[in-house]
Amino acid sequence: MTIPPSVPPAPAPPPHDPTDASVGQLFGEVTRDLSTLIRQEVALAKAEATESAKKAGTGAGLLGGAAWAAHFVLLFLSLTLWWVLGALLGEGDREPALGWAALIVTLIWAVIAAVLALRGKKELQKTKGLPQTADSIKKIPDALKGQERS
């Protein structure tokens, strides 16, 4: 992931000999560089959080759809049981084919619920938080010491 273009990098100061700079100038450069670093880290964190939230929202929506479809599974399974029991007990002149039709509808809803649940779970597993931000923040102390890790 790259830093969003909304945060321009700080202009590089003209090259100079650090031995000629005063303590105030050196402190000003360090402060400016640290400020730029923090702004860029915040921008990276925002971009990663937005991406993670989108994936989590998609996953949650798919799981909600799966729950809705599972509700229909229960509803049609109940209707199936009702029709089958009615046919077995010999109540009325209903044909047993209606019970099988209800079972087919139940199975269709079960397949829809399973597909939505699997897709929702897959989307939620893609959500990893802010890995690049966490990694780059861990490097800040070493960078301030002048020992940046690669």
N, C-alpha and C positions, 0 to 999 in steps of 0.2 A: 504494500500500500504506500502511496506517495502522499506527501503533505499537500493538502488542498491549495490551489493557486491563490486563494484569498489571503494567504499570509506570505507576503513577499520576503525573501531573505534580506537580512540586513546588509547594507552596502559594506564591502570590505574596506577597512581603513587603509590609507596609503602605507606601503611598507616603510618601516623606520627601524632604527637601532634601539632596542629596549633599554640599553644602558644610558641613552640620552634622555629618556622619558622620566618625568617626575613621578613620585608615588601617586599623586592625584590623577595624573594622566593614565597610569597603569590601572588604578582602581576604576576609573571611568570606563576604560576598555573592557575590563572584566565584568563590570556591572552591565554594560551594553550587551556583551556577548551572552551573559547569563539571562538577561531579559529576553533576548531573541530566542535562546534555547527554550525557555519556559513557554513563550508564545507558540513556538512550533510544536512543542509537546502537547499543549492544550488543543491545538488545531488537530493534531493526530488523534488524540483521545476522542474528540468530538466526531471525527470522521469514522473511527472504529465503532464508537457507541451507536451511531446512526445505522451503520451496516448491521451490527448485531441485533439492534432493535427491530429492523425490518425482517430479518430471518426469524427471530423469535415470534413476531406478529404473524408471519405466514404460518409457522408451525402451530401456533395457538389457534388460528382460524381453521386450519385443517383438522385439528383435534376436536374443535367445536362441531365441525361438520360431521366428523365421525360419531360424536356423541348423539347428534340429531338423528343420524342414520341408524344407530344402535337403538334408539327409542322406537323407530319404525320396525326394527327387527322384533323387538319385544311385543309391539302392538300386533303385527301380523302373525307372530308365533302364537299369540293368544287367540287370534281369530282362527288360525289353523286348528289349534287344539279344540276349540269350540265346535267347528264344523266336523272334525273327525269324530269327536265324542258323540255329537248329534247323530252322525251316520251309524256309528257302532251301536248306539243304544236304540236305533230304529225310530227315532223321533221324526215325525213328519214325513213328507215325501221329497225331501231334499236329495239331490244326487250326490254321490261321493266325489264326483269330479270337482265340485266346488271346494272341497277340502284340499285336494291336490293343487288346485289353482292358488289357493291361499298359501300353501307351502312353497310353491314356486316364487311367489312375490316375496315371501320371507327370505328365501335364499338370495334373491336379487339384492335386497336391502342389506343382507349380511355381507355380501361381496363388496358393496359400496362402502359400508362401514369399515371393513378390513383395509381396503385400498386407501381410504382417507386417513385412517389411523397410522398406517405404515408411512405414508408420505409426511404426515405431521410429525411423527417421531424422527424421521430422517432430517427434516428441516430444523427441528430443535437441536439435534445433535451437531448440526453445522455451526451453531452459535458458540463462539469460543471467547466471547468477551473482548478484551483489549490486549491481545498478545504483543503487538508491536510496541504499543505505548509502554507496557510493563517492561519489555526487554530494553528499550532505549532509556527508560528512567533508571534502570539498574546500572547503566553505564555512566551516568552523570558524575557520581563521586570520583571515579577513576579519571574521567575526562578533566575534572577540575584540578586533579593532582598532576595532570599532564601524562597520564599513563593509560590512555584510551585503549580498550581492548578492540580487536578487530572482529 
